[in-house]
């Protein structure tokens, strides 16, 4: 039982170290930006982040029903 836990902890530790090699061992190590808005190819297609699009939609003045009649 203890052997299994130790082996599991060792595997998890090695996995975390391998995933974070760039972050841990370089001076300016950063995790990559996964935000859709920072992807140039998606911006060229007009695809944006849903949070940003929602924020923009809420900033626009809404049309009231009274103005439509």
Helices and strands as residue ranges (DSSP letters): H 2-19, H 21-25, G 36-38, H 40-44, H 50-59, H 65-68
